[in-house]
Amino acid sequence: MDESRTGKAFGGVMGTAFKSVRVRMLWAMLCVLLYGALPAQTVVIDTLRAVQPWGQQVEYTFPSVRLPQDPAVSDSINRQLSIAFLGVDPLTSEKDPLSELWGEPGSSGVPRINSLHWTCERYAPGALTIHLVGEACGAYCEGFDMHYTYDLYTGAALDLDGMFSKTGLVVAQGLITRRWQQRLALRIDQLKAERAALGVGQETVTYQDEAIGMFEECMGMNGQRSAPIADFFPTPDGLRFITARCSHHVDQEKDDLFPLAIDLSREEVSPLLRLAAQVALGW
């Protein structure tokens, strides 16, 4: 008899499924017990100082993370931050990584990082967020506002791939995209209503038309474009995502939505995270 058509075969499949569920549950419980035994990390933030050797000889400061009980983890965090923000691996570079803050003297005499301010934020026992704000200069100067979050137990970067499971990231991006599209669509409707109002001058109409076109292009054909995530960081209540602006440098004054922040609550985002990220955040 073909067992695929009998209850025996069905029972075998269900039995295998239940075994798989039990294994996953036991593994999750074991991980919780192991991670739960980890002590809260003591974190010291040291301040590195360096002076630009040319031009205005501005003094720069930069954070250096120190975990007295686990120097290997702090070394990993400092190395990753240097590579991510300064573009220099301190283990292989022959020069001081902080020299990348000002770079080589150019014809304009403007340093690569014209200004820099930073803070370190800790919303959970096992995660540290380094917040860097300033102005970067190349062909032109433009402000930046960036967050880098690290797992204090492992030293791993809690970026999108480090934070989310593969399927969890897809779900999170879908939530963010829907809310991003709703915000853009609302602003487009507001601009169209303002343009249709009586007494609006031609200069204002032109400005609004350009802004509407910018936001419509940003959303893509039929609003199918995914939200471009430029930055994200933990908050006491969940995760906050900042989407990339819709404007270019020359028309950024029309982008009155930027920075556009989209929040996902703990309840929404916790099931989408990797276990290590849940532990680091205490969720």
C-alpha angles and dihedrals in degrees: 000000000000103000091199086075096048137081088242092067091043091051090051092053092047091048091053091048092051091049089052091050091049091051092051092047093049091048092049091049091050092050092049090052093048096045091041089062092060114110122235108267120244108223127194120189112209122194118231116203131201134167123221104243095212138037114016092353091228118189114235128196127202132184123252118191119218126187105185092198096046114029092167090064094048091047089054093049093048092048093050092048091051092051094044099045107020097032091229130115105216091204094062105024119101093204134063106277090219089066085076088071091074101018124191118334109263133195091269093050090225116136122236091248105035094186135002135188127171144183134184118225128192117189094162136035093247105038134069125192120200112203117202122188128175147093126293123199132205123125083348136359122257136170124250134196114188139169129203118189125194137189107242092203098053106014090235121146111250094216122143094284093041093048104042135052113237094257091038091057091053091052093046092049089051092053092047093047094052093051092044092052091048091053092049093045091051091051091048090052090049092051092048091051091049091049091052093052118111119258097026111147123234092247090056091046091053091049092050093047090053092048091049091050091049094053093043091051089047092056091050130218109338090349093287099134118111118239110267105231110210099171142352138182142172121268128188088263104040137297128326120208124198116203123214114262121261094224133079122232093268097052102032092121087073091058098083091161094067124136088040110188123197119189127207114194124230090252091054098043106033096078089052096057132094113254094248090054091049089052094047091050093042092236 
